[in-house]
Amino acid sequence: MDHRTADGPKEVIPVETNEMELQELNVEMNLLERRLTLYEEKYGVLSEDFYTALMAGELECYDAFDETRADFSRWKGVCETWLRRKEAYTEQMEHRVLADTLRVQPAY
């Protein structure tokens, strides 16, 4: 179906496509959280605290150590990817009614 706007035709995305995107975000965020948990267990701090300290330059003393430098770089990347996915998820949810978004499996 084609809807017209002042700028021309507007593509209508089926609800199923949006739900799939939302579900994919949810699944990916859960996978990222599992990876974050590995770093949290290894270093004994939550990812949020690590990321805040790293961005404030409080962890520069660890730059001399190859293992922590590599881990911190990967941990930072996972944190930032999770934050981007969370932002996308939140943005999508702002335009939805939760009751209409839930994927409820029928009980057999």
C-alpha positions in Angstrom: 0.0 0.0 0.0 1.2 3.5 -0.8 0.4 6.5 1.3 1.0 10.0 0.1 2.8 12.7 2.1 3.9 16.2 1.2 7.2 14.7 0.2 5.7 12.0 -2.0 4.9 8.3 -1.4 5.5 6.9 2.1 6.4 3.3 2.5 4.2 1.4 5.0 6.1 -1.2 6.9 4.1 -4.2 7.9 3.7 -4.7 11.7 5.4 -8.0 11.5 8.6 -6.4 10.2 8.7 -3.9 13.1 8.1 -6.7 15.6 10.8 -8.7 14.0 13.2 -5.8 14.3 12.2 -5.3 17.9 12.7 -9.0 18.7 16.1 -9.0 17.0 17.1 -6.1 19.1 16.0 -7.9 22.2 17.9 -11.1 21.3 21.0 -9.2 20.4 20.9 -7.2 23.6 20.6 -10.4 25.6 23.6 -11.9 23.8 25.6 -8.7 24.4 24.7 -8.8 28.1 26.1 -12.4 28.3 29.4 -11.1 26.9 29.4 -8.2 29.3 28.8 -10.6 32.2 32.0 -12.4 31.3 34.0 -9.2 31.7 32.2 -8.2 34.8 33.0 -11.6 36.4 36.6 -11.4 35.3 37.2 -7.8 36.6 34.7 -7.7 39.5 32.8 -4.6 38.4 29.6 -3.8 36.5 30.0 -2.8 32.9 28.3 0.6 33.6 30.9 1.4 36.2 33.7 0.2 33.9 32.5 2.3 31.0 32.0 5.4 33.1 35.6 5.1 34.5 37.1 4.3 31.1 35.4 7.3 29.5 36.6 9.6 32.4 40.2 8.4 31.8 40.4 6.7 35.1 41.8 3.4 33.8 44.8 4.8 31.9 47.1 3.0 34.4 46.1 -0.3 32.8 47.2 0.8 29.3 50.7 -0.7 29.9 49.3 -4.2 30.2 48.5 -6.0 26.9 45.8 -8.3 28.3 43.8 -5.5 30.0 44.3 -3.1 27.1 42.9 -5.7 24.7 40.1 -6.7 27.1 39.2 -3.1 27.8 39.0 -2.3 24.1 36.7 -5.2 23.5 34.6 -4.6 26.6 34.2 -0.9 25.6 33.0 -2.0 22.1 30.5 -4.4 23.6 29.2 -1.7 26.0 28.8 0.8 23.1 27.1 -1.7 20.9 24.7 -2.6 23.7 24.0 1.1 24.3 23.2 1.6 20.6 20.8 -1.4 20.6 19.2 -0.2 23.8 18.6 3.3 22.3 17.1 1.7 19.1 14.9 -0.6 21.3 13.7 2.4 23.5 13.0 4.5 20.4 10.8 1.7 18.9 9.0 1.1 22.2 8.1 4.8 22.5 5.8 4.4 19.6 4.1 1.2 20.8 1.6 0.0 23.3 3.3 -2.8 25.3 0.2 -4.9 25.4 0.1 -4.9 21.6 3.8 -5.7 21.3 4.0 -8.7 23.6 4.6 -12.0 21.8 2.3 -14.3 23.7 2.5 -18.0 22.9 -0.7 -19.9 23.1 -0.9 -22.5 25.8 -1.6 -26.0 24.4 
